[in-house]
């Protein structure tokens, strides 16, 4: 029986790469996203390529919606082996101009969503005494980011949440780790960047290890964290490229 992975934000830029990569590895992928058309389209693409995938619509910031998604995934797949908390949003606004509602929106999806999805899935993993959870944080959660303090704060929260949950679930043979990519070329990262020229300038600024984080690097690290050699690795945050 194929292992089952839920990928929240599965229709997004990084999430879709994760879904394709894990499906290629023979996993049954549950694409959990609010974007119904994009999610169904990607699920069909994966199936045409010979993989197994299904779409579940979810609002990760709503407990009832998360509960319905997890129950439906279990009904359709029988078990959940892995959870990738990939759902995330960002915007670029200076703190002095930031509406309270925008702060709350970012926290609701990025941090509360990670909590709600992990909570719902962890209950099942504890029952089975097996499971892996990977949270997609950000290098900005370590380094901070001007004009995106709400995003950086939410991702710092994801990192702290990951460490704490790992302590709780270790006795139950469930690992919890985070990956923290640097800047990655996705529609979300390009939001607020006015032109290709401005993006190229960002790409040209060298961090300690040069270049943007690639989707292939992200998928490769997740593959390792879900693998047998990583079965005792938990509570860690892995930086992919040093943040600018």
N, C-alpha and C positions, 0 to 999 in steps of 0.2 A: 504494500500500500504506500502510495506517495506521501511524503511529508507535506503538511499543510502550513502555509505561512500567510498571515494577514499583513498587508502593507497599507497603512493609512496614508492618505495623500498619494495613493497609487497611480492616479492619473496625471500627477504633476511632473515637472521636469526631472527631478532626481528620482521620485517615486516610480515613474514609468520605466526608467533604466533599471531600477532594482527589480521590478516585476518581470521584465524581460529576462534579466540575467538569471534569476532564481527559477523561472519557468524552464529556461534552457538546461538547468541542472536537474530537471525532473520533478521539481516541487509543484504541488497544486497551489496556485496563487489566488488569494482572495483580495481583489482590488477594492479597498474601502475608501470611498471618496464622496464628496458632495457633488462633484461634476459628473452627472449621470451620463450625458452623451459621450464625453471623452472616456469615461471609465468603461462603458460598454464597448466602445470602439476598440480600446486597447485589449480588452478581454477577447474579443473576436480575432484581433490580429494575432494574439498569442496562440489561440486555438488553431488558426490557419497554419501557423508555423509548427504545429505538432505538439504544443504544450497544453497544460490544463490551467484554466483560469475562469473565474466567475467574478461578477461585479456585485458589490453591496453598497447601496447609498447610505451615507452616514454623515451626521453633523457631530464631529468629535467633541465639541464643546457642550453637548447636550447628553446627559446621563441616560435618558430613556432611549435616545437614538442609538447610542453606543451599545446599550443592552440588547436592543433589537438586532443590531448588526451581528453581534457575537452569537446570539441564539440562532439566527438564520444561518450563519457560517457553520455552526456546529451541526445543525439539521442537514445541511447540504454536504458536509465534509466529514462528519463523525468526530473529528478531533482537531485541535489546534496545537501544532508543535512550536511554531515561532510567531512572534509579533515584531514588526518593524514600525515604530512610531515615526512616520515620515511626514505627517500632515503639518504644514506650517505656512504662515503668512508673514509679510513684512511690509513696511512703508518707510519713507524717509521724511521725517519731520523734526525740526529742532524742538528741544524740550519746552522752550518758552512759548512755542506756538502749538503745542500738541493738545488736541482736545482729549478730555478724560475718556470719551467714548472710544477713541482710537487706541489709547493705552489698554483699555479693557478688552477690545477686540483681539489685539495681538496676544494678550495673556490668555484669553479664553481658548483660542485655537492652539497656540504653541505649548503652553504649560498645563492648563487645565485639561486640554485634549489628551496630552500624554498621560496625565494622571488617570483620567477616566478609562481610557483604553487599556492601560496597564492593569488597573484595578479589576476590570471585568475579565480580562484574559488570565491574570495571575490566579484568580480563584480556581479556574479550570486546571491550570498547570500544577498548582499545589495538590489538587486531588489526584493527579496522575503521577506526581513526584518527578516531573520532567518538563523542560521547556527552556526556551531562550527568548529574551526580550532585548531588542536593540533600539535605542532612542537616537534620533537624528538631532543633534544639538548644532552648534556652530562655533567656529573659531572666534566669532564675535562675543560669544558667551564667556570667553577667557580674556580677550583683549579689549572688549568694548567697541563701540562704534558711534562716532559723531553723527547726529541727525537720525539716529535709530536706537536711542537709549532703551525704548520699550522692547525692541526686538532683542537687543543684547541682554537685557535683564531677563527676558523670558527664556532665552537659551541658557543663561547661567543657572536659572532655576531648574531647567531640564537636567543639567549636569549634576546639581546637588540632589535632585530627586532620584536620579539613576544610582548614585552612590548609596543613598538611604534604602531604596527598594532592594538593592543587591544584598544588603545586610539582612533584611527581613526574609528574603526568599532563599538565601544560601542553604539553610537547613532542609529545604524541600527540593534540592537538586535543580533549582531554576536559576539561571544566570541572567544578569542585567548589565549591559554595557552601553556606552554612548560613543558615537562617532561625531567629530566636530570638524566638518569640512571648512576649508578656506573658501574664498570667492570661487563660485562655480558658474559656468555660463548657462543660466536657465532664465526663462521669462521672468521669474520672481526677482532674481538678482539684477536683471536689467531694468526693472521698474524704477522710474525716477532718473534713469540715465538718458540724457537727452538725445544722444546720437551714437552711431557706431564709432565715430572718432573719439568721443569721451570714453567709451568702453575700452577701446584699444589703448588709451592712455592708462586706464586702470590696470590692464593686463601687462603693460610694459613696466610698471613699478615693481622692482624685484623685492620679494620678501627674502628671508634668510635662505629658503629653498625656492627657486624661481617658478613662476608660472601659476596659472589657475589650477585649482583642484579639478580633476576630470571625473566624469561619471564612472568610468572604468575603475578608477582607484576606489571610489566609494563602494561599488558593487563587489570588488575584490576583497575589501576589508570585511564587508558584511558576510560574504561567503566564508571567510575564515572564522568569524565569530559564531557562525552556525555550525561549524565543523566539529568533528570528534576531537581533534587536538586542542580545541579551545574549551573543552567541557568544564574545566576548573577555573577559567578566566572570568572574573566578575568584578563589578564595581569600578571599572576602568573607563576613562575617556581618552579616545584616540584622536589626536590632532592630525588632520590631513593637510599638509603644507602649513608652514608657520603663518599665522594671520598677519595681515598688514596692519 
